[in-house]
Amino acid sequence: MSAIDQLIEWYAESGAEAWNRDLWLYSRLGHVHLSDDFVLMARPVCREWTEEQILDPETMPLTGRANTWHIHLAIGDMARIIPIMPYPLKWASFQRNGRKLRFYNLNKILSHGIYTKNTEANSASRSH
C-alpha cells in the first residue's frame, strides 16, 4: 500500500474536514510532502513551548525563534524526514497515539548516521 493510500485510509477515520484543515494549516504554516512512498506534515515550533502550544497547528513561533520541527504526520520511510525539511532545526518532536510528546536531537541523529538506517518497522510508522 502506498503512503498516499495510507494517508487516505488514515483521514477516512477523521473525515474530510480534518484533512482540509490539516492540509491548509501545514502547507501555509509548515511543510507538506506528498508522494507515493512518503507523506509528511510538519511545522516549525519552539521546544520551550507547552505541549498544548506545540500540538496546536495554529500556534506559530516568532520569526527566527523556531528550533524544532514538530511532525504532525509521517507515513513511510522515516529516513526521508531530515533530507526533505526546507531548512535545518536542532530538534524534531512527535506524539504518537496520544502518548507523551517526544523530542529528538537531529544534530545527534545526523552525526551518528542513525537516520540512514531503513528498517521494516519504521517504513510503516505514523505519528499524530
MOPAC internal coordinates of N, CA, C and O (Angstrom, degrees):
PM7 1SCF
backbone

  N    0.0000 0     0.00 0     0.00 0    0    0    0
  C    1.4478 1     0.00 0     0.00 0    1    0    0
  C    1.5305 1   108.51 1     0.00 0    2    1    0
  O    1.2310 1   120.39 1   -48.48 1    3    2    1
  N    1.3094 1   116.86 1   131.52 1    3    2    1
  C    1.4595 1   120.56 1  -178.32 1    5    3    2
  C    1.5348 1   110.57 1   -72.62 1    6    5    3
  O    1.2310 1   120.84 1   -16.31 1    7    6    5
  N    1.3232 1   115.99 1   163.69 1    7    6    5
  C    1.4573 1   120.93 1   177.64 1    9    7    6
  C    1.5291 1   110.77 1   -62.10 1   10    9    7
  O    1.2310 1   120.41 1   143.42 1   11   10    9
  N    1.3267 1   116.83 1   -36.58 1   11   10    9
  C    1.4705 1   120.51 1   178.00 1   13   11   10
  C    1.5263 1   110.34 1   -65.16 1   14   13   11
  O    1.2310 1   120.37 1   138.49 1   15   14   13
  N    1.3449 1   116.90 1   -41.51 1   15   14   13
  C    1.4659 1   120.49 1   176.96 1   17   15   14
  C    1.5298 1   110.91 1   -61.18 1   18   17   15
  O    1.2310 1   120.64 1   138.58 1   19   18   17
  N    1.3308 1   116.38 1   -41.42 1   19   18   17
  C    1.4629 1   120.45 1   177.78 1   21   19   18
  C    1.5238 1   111.39 1   -65.35 1   22   21   19
  O    1.2310 1   120.41 1   142.58 1   23   22   21
  N    1.3263 1   116.81 1   -37.42 1   23   22   21
  C    1.4611 1   121.67 1   177.16 1   25   23   22
  C    1.5302 1   110.52 1   -62.71 1   26   25   23
  O    1.2310 1   120.60 1   134.37 1   27   26   25
  N    1.3212 1   116.46 1   -45.63 1   27   26   25
  C    1.4624 1   121.39 1   178.55 1   29   27   26
  C    1.5256 1   110.28 1   -60.47 1   30   29   27
  O    1.2310 1   120.74 1   135.46 1   31   30   29
  N    1.3189 1   116.19 1   -44.54 1   31   30   29
  C    1.4622 1   121.03 1   179.07 1   33   31   30
  C    1.5281 1   111.05 1   -62.45 1   34   33   31
  O    1.2310 1   120.68 1   136.65 1   35   34   33
  N    1.3355 1   116.30 1   -43.35 1   35   34   33
  C    1.4590 1   121.51 1  -178.45 1   37   35   34
  C    1.5316 1   110.66 1   -63.62 1   38   37   35
  O    1.2310 1   119.98 1   135.00 1   39   38   37
  N    1.3433 1   117.64 1   -45.00 1   39   38   37
  C    1.4653 1   120.68 1  -179.48 1   41   39   38
  C    1.5220 1   112.43 1   -77.60 1   42   41   39
  O    1.2310 1   119.28 1   165.81 1   43   42   41
  N    1.3189 1   118.97 1   -14.19 1   43   42   41
  C    1.4605 1   120.32 1   175.26 1   45   43   42
  C    1.5285 1   109.86 1   -62.11 1   46   45   43
  O    1.2310 1   120.74 1   147.55 1   47   46   45
  N    1.3354 1   116.18 1   -32.45 1   47   46   45
  C    1.4600 1   121.27 1   178.16 1   49   47   46
  C    1.5273 1   111.28 1   -74.17 1   50   49   47
  O    1.2310 1   119.95 1   145.72 1   51   50   49
  N    1.3274 1   117.70 1   -34.28 1   51   50   49
  C    1.4669 1   122.26 1  -176.64 1   53   51   50
  C    1.5215 1   112.97 1   -87.98 1   54   53   51
  O    1.2310 1   120.59 1   152.91 1   55   54   53
  N    1.3146 1   116.48 1   -27.09 1   55   54   53
  C    1.4533 1   120.96 1   179.18 1   57   55   54
  C    1.5207 1   113.53 1    98.15 1   58   57   55
  O    1.2310 1   121.52 1   -17.00 1   59   58   57
  N    1.3333 1   114.71 1   163.00 1   59   58   57
  C    1.4600 1   121.75 1  -177.16 1   61   59   58
  C    1.5180 1   112.31 1   -63.84 1   62   61   59
  O    1.2310 1   120.08 1   146.56 1   63   62   61
  N    1.3238 1   117.45 1   -33.44 1   63   62   61
  C    1.4664 1   120.05 1  -179.70 1   65   63   62
  C    1.5306 1   111.00 1   -62.73 1   66   65   63
  O    1.2310 1   120.18 1   137.46 1   67   66   65
  N    1.3304 1   117.26 1   -42.54 1   67   66   65
  C    1.4741 1   120.87 1   177.64 1   69   67   66
  C    1.5213 1   110.84 1   -63.97 1   70   69   67
  O    1.2310 1   120.25 1   137.81 1   71   70   69
  N    1.3299 1   117.13 1   -42.19 1   71   70   69
  C    1.4718 1   121.03 1   178.70 1   73   71   70
  C    1.5221 1   110.40 1   -61.74 1   74   73   71
  O    1.2310 1   120.57 1   131.65 1   75   74   73
  N    1.3305 1   116.51 1   -48.35 1   75   74   73
  C    1.4612 1   120.51 1  -179.30 1   77   75   74
  C    1.5224 1   111.40 1   -60.73 1   78   77   75
  O    1.2310 1   120.16 1   137.05 1   79   78   77
  N    1.3235 1   117.30 1   -42.95 1   79   78   77
  C    1.4626 1   121.66 1   179.63 1   81   79   78
  C    1.5230 1   110.61 1   -63.57 1   82   81   79
  O    1.2310 1   120.57 1   129.13 1   83   82   81
  N    1.3286 1   116.52 1   -50.87 1   83   82   81
  C    1.4717 1   120.31 1  -177.57 1   85   83   82
  C    1.5229 1   111.62 1   -62.92 1   86   85   83
  O    1.2310 1   120.35 1   135.15 1   87   86   85
  N    1.3136 1   116.94 1   -44.85 1   87   86   85
  C    1.4639 1   119.76 1  -179.57 1   89   87   86
  C    1.5250 1   110.62 1   -62.02 1   90   89   87
  O    1.2310 1   120.58 1   135.13 1   91   90   89
  N    1.3351 1   116.49 1   -44.87 1   91   90   89
  C    1.4634 1   120.12 1   179.58 1   93   91   90
  C    1.5224 1   110.91 1   -62.77 1   94   93   91
  O    1.2310 1   119.84 1   130.50 1   95   94   93
  N    1.3381 1   117.92 1   -49.50 1   95   94   93
  C    1.4626 1   121.06 1  -176.97 1   97   95   94
  C    1.5277 1   112.68 1   -65.03 1   98   97   95
  O    1.2310 1   120.25 1   132.51 1   99   98   97
  N    1.3322 1   117.13 1   -47.49 1   99   98   97
  C    1.4650 1   119.16 1  -175.77 1  101   99   98
  C    1.5280 1   112.45 1   -74.01 1  102  101   99
  O    1.2310 1   119.75 1   151.29 1  103  102  101
  N    1.3201 1   118.08 1   -28.71 1  103  102  101
  C    1.4626 1   118.07 1   176.08 1  105  103  102
  C    1.5312 1   110.39 1   -76.56 1  106  105  103
  O    1.2310 1   119.98 1   151.39 1  107  106  105
  N    1.3023 1   117.65 1   -28.61 1  107  106  105
  C    1.4672 1   121.53 1   179.85 1  109  107  106
  C    1.5333 1   111.98 1   -84.67 1  110  109  107
  O    1.2310 1   120.26 1   138.78 1  111  110  109
  N    1.3314 1   117.11 1   -41.22 1  111  110  109
  C    1.4590 1   121.79 1  -172.23 1  113  111  110
  C    1.5228 1   114.21 1  -110.54 1  114  113  111
  O    1.2310 1   120.26 1  -179.91 1  115  114  113
  N    1.3041 1   117.10 1     0.09 1  115  114  113
  C    1.4611 1   119.66 1  -176.16 1  117  115  114
  C    1.5080 1   112.14 1  -150.09 1  118  117  115
  O    1.2310 1   121.17 1    50.06 1  119  118  117
  N    1.3287 1   115.37 1  -129.94 1  119  118  117
  C    1.4599 1   121.23 1  -176.12 1  121  119  118
  C    1.5254 1   108.78 1  -142.49 1  122  121  119
  O    1.2310 1   120.94 1   -47.37 1  123  122  121
  N    1.3323 1   115.81 1   132.63 1  123  122  121
  C    1.4653 1   121.96 1   176.89 1  125  123  122
  C    1.5134 1   108.04 1  -126.37 1  126  125  123
  O    1.2310 1   120.94 1   -48.20 1  127  126  125
  N    1.3276 1   115.80 1   131.80 1  127  126  125
  C    1.4646 1   121.79 1   175.22 1  129  127  126
  C    1.5202 1   106.78 1  -129.65 1  130  129  127
  O    1.2310 1   120.68 1   -55.56 1  131  130  129
  N    1.3326 1   116.31 1   124.44 1  131  130  129
  C    1.4608 1   121.96 1   179.08 1  133  131  130
  C    1.5186 1   109.62 1  -126.90 1  134  133  131
  O    1.2310 1   120.51 1   -60.07 1  135  134  133
  N    1.3252 1   116.63 1   119.93 1  135  134  133
  C    1.4580 1   121.58 1   173.26 1  137  135  134
  C    1.5190 1   108.06 1  -149.59 1  138  137  135
  O    1.2310 1   120.32 1   -10.84 1  139  138  137
  N    1.3243 1   116.99 1   169.16 1  139  138  137
  C    1.4636 1   119.91 1  -178.75 1  141  139  138
  C    1.5199 1   113.24 1   -61.09 1  142  141  139
  O    1.2310 1   120.10 1   151.43 1  143  142  141
  N    1.3447 1   117.42 1   -28.57 1  143  142  141
  C    1.4639 1   119.13 1  -176.28 1  145  143  142
  C    1.5258 1   114.35 1  -105.97 1  146  145  143
  O    1.2310 1   119.79 1   172.10 1  147  146  145
  N    1.3426 1   118.01 1    -7.90 1  147  146  145
  C    1.4619 1   118.65 1  -179.26 1  149  147  146
  C    1.5223 1   111.17 1  -157.89 1  150  149  147
  O    1.2310 1   121.23 1   -44.29 1  151  150  149
  N    1.3426 1   115.24 1   135.71 1  151  150  149
  C    1.4580 1   122.81 1   176.59 1  153  151  150
  C    1.5211 1   107.60 1  -127.94 1  154  153  151
  O    1.2310 1   120.84 1   -44.70 1  155  154  153
  N    1.3299 1   116.00 1   135.30 1  155  154  153
  C    1.4609 1   120.48 1   179.59 1  157  155  154
  C    1.5188 1   109.80 1  -144.16 1  158  157  155
  O    1.2310 1   120.84 1   -45.53 1  159  158  157
  N    1.3315 1   116.00 1   134.47 1  159  158  157
  C    1.4541 1   123.42 1   168.41 1  161  159  158
  C    1.5191 1   105.99 1  -127.66 1  162  161  159
  O    1.2310 1   120.66 1   -61.50 1  163  162  161
  N    1.3249 1   116.34 1   118.50 1  163  162  161
  C    1.4683 1   120.90 1  -178.13 1  165  163  162
  C    1.5167 1   108.98 1  -146.02 1  166  165  163
  O    1.2310 1   121.19 1   -18.70 1  167  166  165
  N    1.3339 1   115.34 1   161.30 1  167  166  165
  C    1.4588 1   119.34 1   176.64 1  169  167  166
  C    1.5156 1   109.97 1  -149.41 1  170  169  167
  O    1.2310 1   120.62 1   -26.55 1  171  170  169
  N    1.3334 1   116.43 1   153.45 1  171  170  169
  C    1.4579 1   119.81 1   179.17 1  173  171  170
  C    1.5263 1   110.98 1   -76.10 1  174  173  171
  O    1.2310 1   121.12 1   -44.55 1  175  174  173
  N    1.3340 1   115.47 1   135.45 1  175  174  173
  C    1.4652 1   122.45 1   178.58 1  177  175  174
  C    1.5317 1   109.04 1  -139.79 1  178  177  175
  O    1.2310 1   120.86 1    -2.79 1  179  178  177
  N    1.3168 1   115.95 1   177.21 1  179  178  177
  C    1.4614 1   122.04 1   175.83 1  181  179  178
  C    1.5277 1   108.72 1  -106.89 1  182  181  179
  O    1.2310 1   120.35 1   -53.91 1  183  182  181
  N    1.3018 1   116.94 1   126.09 1  183  182  181
  C    1.4604 1   120.84 1  -178.47 1  185  183  182
  C    1.5314 1   111.27 1   -58.87 1  186  185  183
  O    1.2310 1   119.78 1   151.48 1  187  186  185
  N    1.3079 1   118.02 1   -28.52 1  187  186  185
  C    1.4587 1   122.66 1  -176.74 1  189  187  186
  C    1.5358 1   113.09 1   -75.08 1  190  189  187
  O    1.2310 1   119.98 1   168.90 1  191  190  189
  N    1.3228 1   117.64 1   -11.10 1  191  190  189
  C    1.4528 1   120.87 1   179.24 1  193  191  190
  C    1.5206 1   110.74 1   -65.67 1  194  193  191
  O    1.2310 1   121.12 1   -14.37 1  195  194  193
  N    1.3321 1   115.46 1   165.63 1  195  194  193
  C    1.4594 1   120.49 1   172.72 1  197  195  194
  C    1.5291 1   108.57 1   -71.60 1  198  197  195
  O    1.2310 1   120.90 1   -17.93 1  199  198  197
  N    1.3006 1   115.88 1   162.07 1  199  198  197
  C    1.4622 1   120.49 1   177.69 1  201  199  198
  C    1.5275 1   110.68 1   -58.89 1  202  201  199
  O    1.2310 1   120.25 1   140.73 1  203  202  201
  N    1.3221 1   117.13 1   -39.27 1  203  202  201
  C    1.4558 1   121.36 1  -179.82 1  205  203  202
  C    1.5305 1   110.87 1   -61.92 1  206  205  203
  O    1.2310 1   120.11 1   138.42 1  207  206  205
  N    1.3295 1   117.40 1   -41.58 1  207  206  205
  C    1.4649 1   120.36 1   179.02 1  209  207  206
  C    1.5295 1   111.34 1   -66.03 1  210  209  207
  O    1.2310 1   120.57 1   138.54 1  211  210  209
  N    1.3250 1   116.51 1   -41.46 1  211  210  209
  C    1.4630 1   120.29 1  -179.84 1  213  211  210
  C    1.5218 1   111.28 1   -65.08 1  214  213  211
  O    1.2310 1   120.33 1   140.07 1  215  214  213
  N    1.3157 1   116.97 1   -39.93 1  215  214  213
  C    1.4592 1   120.67 1  -177.26 1  217  215  214
  C    1.5268 1   113.35 1   -80.06 1  218  217  215
  O    1.2310 1   119.78 1   166.16 1  219  218  217
  N    1.3275 1   118.02 1   -13.84 1  219  218  217
  C    1.4665 1   121.66 1   179.01 1  221  219  218
  C    1.5307 1   109.14 1   -86.63 1  222  221  219
  O    1.2310 1   119.85 1   -70.63 1  223  222  221
  N    1.3306 1   117.88 1   109.37 1  223  222  221
  C    1.4616 1   119.73 1  -174.85 1  225  223  222
  C    1.5262 1   114.50 1   -66.49 1  226  225  223
  O    1.2310 1   119.99 1   170.30 1  227  226  225
  N    1.3200 1   117.62 1    -9.70 1  227  226  225
  C    1.4603 1   119.67 1   178.83 1  229  227  226
  C    1.5275 1   112.94 1   -92.08 1  230  229  227
  O    1.2310 1   119.54 1   172.16 1  231  230  229
  N    1.3271 1   118.48 1    -7.84 1  231  230  229
  C    1.4579 1   122.07 1   176.98 1  233  231  230
  C    1.5152 1   108.19 1   -84.18 1  234  233  231
  O    1.2310 1   120.84 1   -54.28 1  235  234  233
  N    1.3237 1   116.01 1   125.72 1  235  234  233
  C    1.4695 1   120.44 1  -177.51 1  237  235  234
  C    1.5203 1   110.67 1  -123.13 1  238  237  235
  O    1.2310 1   120.17 1   -34.67 1  239  238  237
  N    1.3364 1   117.28 1   145.33 1  239  238  237
  C    1.4628 1   120.44 1   177.68 1  241  239  238
  C    1.5226 1   111.64 1   -74.43 1  242  241  239
  O    1.2310 1   121.43 1   -23.48 1  243  242  241
  N    1.3164 1   114.86 1   156.52 1  243  242  241
  C    1.4616 1   118.70 1   171.08 1  245  243  242
  C    1.5155 1   107.50 1   -64.93 1  246  245  243
  O    1.2310 1   119.80 1   -29.09 1  247  246  245
  N    1.3036 1   117.99 1   150.91 1  247  246  245
  C    1.4639 1   122.45 1  -178.25 1  249  247  246
  C    1.5206 1   111.21 1   -49.77 1  250  249  247
  O    1.2310 1   120.82 1   -50.56 1  251  250  249
  N    1.3209 1   116.04 1   129.44 1  251  250  249
  C    1.4539 1   121.57 1   176.01 1  253  251  250
  C    1.5136 1   115.80 1    80.05 1  254  253  251
  O    1.2310 1   119.36 1  -178.99 1  255  254  253
  N    1.3298 1   118.84 1     1.01 1  255  254  253
  C    1.4596 1   121.01 1  -176.41 1  257  255  254
  C    1.5232 1   113.67 1   -98.62 1  258  257  255
  O    1.2310 1   119.48 1   166.88 1  259  258  257
  N    1.2917 1   118.59 1   -13.12 1  259  258  257
  C    1.4636 1   120.72 1  -177.98 1  261  259  258
  C    1.5187 1   110.41 1   -66.46 1  262  261  259
  O    1.2310 1   120.89 1   -39.47 1  263  262  261
  N    1.3398 1   115.91 1   140.53 1  263  262  261
  C    1.4560 1   121.22 1   176.67 1  265  263  262
  C    1.5256 1   112.11 1  -134.68 1  266  265  263
  O    1.2310 1   120.45 1  -173.94 1  267  266  265
  N    1.3341 1   116.74 1     6.06 1  267  266  265
  C    1.4654 1   121.48 1  -174.04 1  269  267  266
  C    1.5233 1   110.22 1  -142.64 1  270  269  267
  O    1.2310 1   120.82 1   -42.10 1  271  270  269
  N    1.3266 1   116.03 1   137.90 1  271  270  269
  C    1.4613 1   120.72 1   167.73 1  273  271  270
  C    1.5180 1   106.85 1   -92.67 1  274  273  271
  O    1.2310 1   119.86 1   -64.89 1  275  274  273
  N    1.3422 1   117.88 1   115.11 1  275  274  273
  C    1.4603 1   119.70 1   173.96 1  277  275  274
  C    1.5219 1   107.49 1   -88.58 1  278  277  275
  O    1.2310 1   120.99 1   -58.26 1  279  278  277
  N    1.3095 1   115.70 1   121.74 1  279  278  277
  C    1.4605 1   122.40 1  -177.70 1  281  279  278
  C    1.5251 1   108.19 1   -93.16 1  282  281  279
  O    1.2310 1   121.32 1   -74.07 1  283  282  281
  N    1.3014 1   115.08 1   105.93 1  283  282  281
  C    1.4666 1   121.20 1   179.57 1  285  283  282
  C    1.5245 1   110.64 1   -75.80 1  286  285  283
  O    1.2310 1   121.15 1   138.30 1  287  286  285
  N    1.3331 1   115.40 1   -41.70 1  287  286  285
  C    1.4588 1   120.48 1  -176.43 1  289  287  286
  C    1.5157 1   109.18 1  -150.90 1  290  289  287
  O    1.2310 1   120.74 1   -48.96 1  291  290  289
  N    1.3233 1   116.18 1   131.04 1  291  290  289
  C    1.4651 1   121.25 1   175.23 1  293  291  290
  C    1.5205 1   108.23 1  -142.22 1  294  293  291
  O    1.2310 1   121.04 1   -51.15 1  295  294  293
  N    1.3072 1   115.62 1   128.85 1  295  294  293
  C    1.4629 1   121.91 1   178.09 1  297  295  294
  C    1.5220 1   107.01 1  -131.92 1  298  297  295
  O    1.2310 1   120.52 1   -52.11 1  299  298  297
  N    1.3233 1   116.61 1   127.89 1  299  298  297
  C    1.4572 1   120.55 1   178.30 1  301  299  298
  C    1.5107 1   111.44 1   116.00 1  302  301  299
  O    1.2310 1   121.03 1    22.88 1  303  302  301
  N    1.3028 1   115.63 1  -157.12 1  303  302  301
  C    1.4615 1   123.73 1  -175.99 1  305  303  302
  C    1.5224 1   110.68 1   -71.11 1  306  305  303
  O    1.2310 1   119.85 1   -70.49 1  307  306  305
  N    1.3231 1   117.89 1   109.51 1  307  306  305
  C    1.4510 1   122.56 1  -176.68 1  309  307  306
  C    1.5297 1   112.94 1   -63.80 1  310  309  307
  O    1.2310 1   119.87 1   160.59 1  311  310  309
  N    1.3016 1   117.86 1   -19.41 1  311  310  309
  C    1.4670 1   120.78 1   176.82 1  313  311  310
  C    1.5275 1   111.34 1   -64.42 1  314  313  311
  O    1.2310 1   120.16 1   162.97 1  315  314  313
  N    1.3171 1   117.30 1   -17.03 1  315  314  313
  C    1.4674 1   121.33 1  -178.72 1  317  315  314
  C    1.5208 1   113.05 1   -81.32 1  318  317  315
  O    1.2310 1   119.54 1   166.23 1  319  318  317
  N    1.3368 1   118.49 1   -13.77 1  319  318  317
  C    1.4641 1   120.90 1  -174.57 1  321  319  318
  C    1.5203 1   112.16 1   -59.46 1  322  321  319
  O    1.2310 1   120.08 1   124.89 1  323  322  321
  N    1.3183 1   117.45 1   -55.11 1  323  322  321
  C    1.4612 1   120.95 1  -173.09 1  325  323  322
  C    1.5276 1   112.12 1   -62.19 1  326  325  323
  O    1.2310 1   119.09 1   131.37 1  327  326  325
  N    1.3177 1   119.34 1   -48.63 1  327  326  325
  C    1.4675 1   118.56 1  -177.45 1  329  327  326
  C    1.5307 1   115.43 1   -63.22 1  330  329  327
  O    1.2310 1   118.92 1   155.49 1  331  330  329
  N    1.3411 1   119.67 1   -24.51 1  331  330  329
  C    1.4596 1   119.39 1  -176.91 1  333  331  330
  C    1.5230 1   114.05 1   -96.38 1  334  333  331
  O    1.2310 1   119.83 1   176.74 1  335  334  333
  N    1.3219 1   117.94 1    -3.26 1  335  334  333
  C    1.4621 1   119.48 1   176.61 1  337  335  334
  C    1.5316 1   108.78 1   -64.50 1  338  337  335
  O    1.2310 1   119.90 1   -39.83 1  339  338  337
  N    1.3311 1   117.79 1   140.17 1  339  338  337
  C    1.4661 1   119.93 1  -175.83 1  341  339  338
  C    1.5336 1   113.88 1   -68.28 1  342  341  339
  O    1.2310 1   119.83 1   156.10 1  343  342  341
  N    1.3122 1   117.93 1   -23.90 1  343  342  341
  C    1.4687 1   121.60 1   175.46 1  345  343  342
  C    1.5267 1   108.15 1  -157.90 1  346  345  343
  O    1.2310 1   120.41 1   -25.39 1  347  346  345
  N    1.3350 1   116.82 1   154.61 1  347  346  345
  C    1.4623 1   119.79 1  -175.20 1  349  347  346
  C    1.5278 1   112.84 1   -78.05 1  350  349  347
  O    1.2310 1   121.13 1   -38.73 1  351  350  349
  N    1.3194 1   115.44 1   141.27 1  351  350  349
  C    1.4577 1   123.27 1   169.71 1  353  351  350
  C    1.5239 1   106.78 1  -131.32 1  354  353  351
  O    1.2310 1   120.05 1   -22.21 1  355  354  353
  N    1.3224 1   117.51 1   157.79 1  355  354  353
  C    1.4641 1   121.33 1  -173.43 1  357  355  354
  C    1.5303 1   113.21 1   -69.30 1  358  357  355
  O    1.2310 1   119.97 1   145.30 1  359  358  357
  N    1.3328 1   117.65 1   -34.70 1  359  358  357
  C    1.4609 1   121.78 1  -171.31 1  361  359  358
  C    1.5227 1   112.16 1  -120.97 1  362  361  359
  O    1.2310 1   121.22 1   -19.48 1  363  362  361
  N    1.3255 1   115.27 1   160.52 1  363  362  361
  C    1.4677 1   123.27 1   167.39 1  365  363  362
  C    1.5176 1   106.55 1  -130.94 1  366  365  363
  O    1.2310 1   120.52 1   -38.30 1  367  366  365
  N    1.3180 1   116.61 1   141.70 1  367  366  365
  C    1.4650 1   120.65 1   176.99 1  369  367  366
  C    1.5154 1   109.21 1  -129.02 1  370  369  367
  O    1.2310 1   121.35 1   -24.21 1  371  370  369
  N    1.3304 1   115.03 1   155.79 1  371  370  369
  C    1.4576 1   120.91 1   173.04 1  373  371  370
  C    1.5144 1   108.80 1  -160.38 1  374  373  371
  O    1.2310 1   121.40 1   -20.36 1  375  374  373
  N    1.3033 1   114.93 1   159.64 1  375  374  373
  C    1.4513 1   122.00 1   174.93 1  377  375  374
  C    1.5174 1   106.83 1  -130.94 1  378  377  375
  O    1.2310 1   120.41 1   -54.21 1  379  378  377
  N    1.3049 1   116.82 1   125.79 1  379  378  377
  C    1.4585 1   121.47 1  -177.22 1  381  379  378
  C    1.5269 1   109.86 1  -109.45 1  382  381  379
  O    1.2310 1   120.83 1   -56.91 1  383  382  381
  N    1.3214 1   116.02 1   123.09 1  383  382  381
  C    1.4642 1   122.61 1   174.86 1  385  383  382
  C    1.5236 1   113.64 1    52.93 1  386  385  383
  O    1.2310 1   120.32 1  -138.60 1  387  386  385
  N    1.3238 1   117.00 1    41.40 1  387  386  385
  C    1.4563 1   121.36 1   176.78 1  389  387  386
  C    1.5172 1   115.79 1    73.67 1  390  389  387
  O    1.2310 1   120.20 1  -173.82 1  391  390  389
  N    1.3151 1   117.22 1     6.18 1  391  390  389
  C    1.4720 1   120.57 1   178.58 1  393  391  390
  C    1.5241 1   110.57 1   -75.62 1  394  393  391
  O    1.2310 1   120.90 1     4.99 1  395  394  393
  N    1.3157 1   115.89 1  -175.01 1  395  394  393
  C    1.4587 1   122.59 1  -179.48 1  397  395  394
  C    1.5324 1   110.90 1   -60.48 1  398  397  395
  O    1.2310 1   120.87 1   -40.80 1  399  398  397
  N    1.3307 1   115.94 1   139.20 1  399  398  397
  C    1.4531 1   122.06 1   175.80 1  401  399  398
  C    1.5261 1   108.50 1   -65.10 1  402  401  399
  O    1.2310 1   120.32 1   -49.12 1  403  402  401
  N    1.3278 1   116.99 1   130.88 1  403  402  401
  C    1.4672 1   121.33 1  -176.92 1  405  403  402
  C    1.5160 1   110.25 1  -116.48 1  406  405  403
  O    1.2310 1   121.09 1   -31.31 1  407  406  405
  N    1.3360 1   115.53 1   148.69 1  407  406  405
  C    1.4631 1   122.86 1   179.79 1  409  407  406
  C    1.5185 1   109.69 1  -124.44 1  410  409  407
  O    1.2310 1   120.98 1   -38.92 1  411  410  409
  N    1.3300 1   115.73 1   141.08 1  411  410  409
  C    1.4617 1   121.80 1   176.10 1  413  411  410
  C    1.5194 1   108.86 1  -129.95 1  414  413  411
  O    1.2310 1   120.88 1   -43.83 1  415  414  413
  N    1.3192 1   115.93 1   136.17 1  415  414  413
  C    1.4554 1   122.20 1   178.08 1  417  415  414
  C    1.5319 1   108.01 1   -79.69 1  418  417  415
  O    1.2310 1   120.56 1   -71.00 1  419  418  417
  N    1.3181 1   116.54 1   109.00 1  419  418  417
  C    1.4696 1   120.55 1  -177.54 1  421  419  418
  C    1.5167 1   111.96 1   -68.34 1  422  421  419
  O    1.2310 1   119.62 1   150.70 1  423  422  421
  N    1.3291 1   118.32 1   -29.30 1  423  422  421
  C    1.4667 1   121.05 1   177.43 1  425  423  422
  C    1.5321 1   110.45 1   -62.21 1  426  425  423
  O    1.2310 1   120.44 1   138.07 1  427  426  425
  N    1.3371 1   116.76 1   -41.93 1  427  426  425
  C    1.4681 1   120.54 1   178.55 1  429  427  426
  C    1.5180 1   111.37 1   -67.92 1  430  429  427
  O    1.2310 1   120.94 1   139.47 1  431  430  429
  N    1.3185 1   115.80 1   -40.53 1  431  430  429
  C    1.4660 1   119.90 1   179.11 1  433  431  430
  C    1.5201 1   110.00 1   -61.46 1  434  433  431
  O    1.2310 1   120.93 1   134.01 1  435  434  433
  N    1.3300 1   115.83 1   -45.99 1  435  434  433
  C    1.4634 1   120.07 1   179.38 1  437  435  434
  C    1.5221 1   111.91 1   -63.94 1  438  437  435
  O    1.2310 1   120.11 1   137.20 1  439  438  437
  N    1.3352 1   117.39 1   -42.80 1  439  438  437
  C    1.4645 1   120.48 1  -176.33 1  441  439  438
  C    1.5237 1   112.65 1   -69.32 1  442  441  439
  O    1.2310 1   120.16 1   153.85 1  443  442  441
  N    1.3312 1   117.30 1   -26.15 1  443  442  441
  C    1.4697 1   120.53 1   179.51 1  445  443  442
  C    1.5224 1   112.72 1   -96.92 1  446  445  443
  O    1.2310 1   120.32 1   176.43 1  447  446  445
  N    1.3219 1   117.00 1    -3.57 1  447  446  445
  C    1.4658 1   119.89 1   178.91 1  449  447  446
  C    1.5078 1   113.36 1    69.93 1  450  449  447
  O    1.2310 1   120.04 1  -164.35 1  451  450  449
  N    1.3418 1   117.52 1    15.65 1  451  450  449
  C    1.4568 1   121.09 1  -176.29 1  453  451  450
  C    1.5226 1   111.59 1   -63.52 1  454  453  451
  O    1.2310 1   120.30 1   143.46 1  455  454  453
  N    1.3237 1   117.04 1   -36.54 1  455  454  453
  C    1.4650 1   120.03 1  -174.63 1  457  455  454
  C    1.5170 1   112.99 1   -67.28 1  458  457  455
  O    1.2310 1   119.23 1   164.08 1  459  458  457
  N    1.3073 1   119.07 1   -15.92 1  459  458  457
  C    1.4557 1   120.20 1  -177.95 1  461  459  458
  C    1.5254 1   113.03 1   -81.13 1  462  461  459
  O    1.2310 1   120.13 1   166.51 1  463  462  461
  N    1.3255 1   117.35 1   -13.49 1  463  462  461
  C    1.4557 1   120.22 1  -179.35 1  465  463  462
  C    1.5300 1   109.52 1   -74.84 1  466  465  463
  O    1.2310 1   120.76 1   -58.02 1  467  466  465
  N    1.3056 1   116.16 1   121.98 1  467  466  465
  C    1.4507 1   121.54 1  -179.53 1  469  467  466
  C    1.5253 1   108.23 1  -108.06 1  470  469  467
  O    1.2310 1   120.66 1   -64.52 1  471  470  469
  N    1.3392 1   116.35 1   115.48 1  471  470  469
  C    1.4570 1   119.89 1   179.30 1  473  471  470
  C    1.5181 1   109.77 1  -118.49 1  474  473  471
  O    1.2310 1   120.85 1   -20.63 1  475  474  473
  N    1.2939 1   115.99 1   159.37 1  475  474  473
  C    1.4483 1   120.08 1   178.51 1  477  475  474
  C    1.5194 1   110.37 1   -63.45 1  478  477  475
  O    1.2310 1   120.22 1   146.62 1  479  478  477
  N    1.3304 1   117.18 1   -33.38 1  479  478  477
  C    1.4623 1   121.30 1  -178.86 1  481  479  478
  C    1.5295 1   111.58 1   -63.34 1  482  481  479
  O    1.2310 1   120.04 1   140.30 1  483  482  481
  N    1.3363 1   117.52 1   -39.70 1  483  482  481
  C    1.4620 1   117.13 1  -177.31 1  485  483  482
  C    1.5132 1   112.81 1   -87.43 1  486  485  483
  O    1.2310 1   119.17 1   168.14 1  487  486  485
  N    1.2967 1   119.19 1   -11.86 1  487  486  485
  C    1.4565 1   120.25 1  -177.54 1  489  487  486
  C    1.5250 1   112.61 1   -72.11 1  490  489  487
  O    1.2310 1   120.13 1   162.60 1  491  490  489
  N    1.3257 1   117.36 1   -17.40 1  491  490  489
  C    1.4610 1   120.21 1   178.95 1  493  491  490
  C    1.5231 1   112.02 1  -113.66 1  494  493  491
  O    1.2310 1   120.31 1  -165.63 1  495  494  493
  N    1.3284 1   117.01 1    14.37 1  495  494  493
  C    1.4634 1   120.77 1  -177.32 1  497  495  494
  C    1.5188 1   111.25 1   -70.97 1  498  497  495
  O    1.2310 1   121.82 1   -32.86 1  499  498  497
  N    1.3321 1   114.13 1   147.14 1  499  498  497
  C    1.4572 1   121.31 1   172.77 1  501  499  498
  C    1.5107 1   106.72 1  -138.36 1  502  501  499
  O    1.2310 1   120.51 1   -38.26 1  503  502  501
  N    1.2917 1   116.63 1   141.74 1  503  502  501
  C    1.4645 1   119.78 1   174.09 1  505  503  502
  C    1.4982 1   109.08 1  -124.67 1  506  505  503
  O    1.2310 1   121.60 1   -33.22 1  507  506  505
  N    1.3012 1   114.54 1   146.78 1  507  506  505
  C    1.4604 1   120.58 1   175.85 1  509  507  506
  C    1.4849 1   108.80 1  -162.49 1  510  509  507
  O    1.2310 1   120.10 1   180.00 1  511  510  509

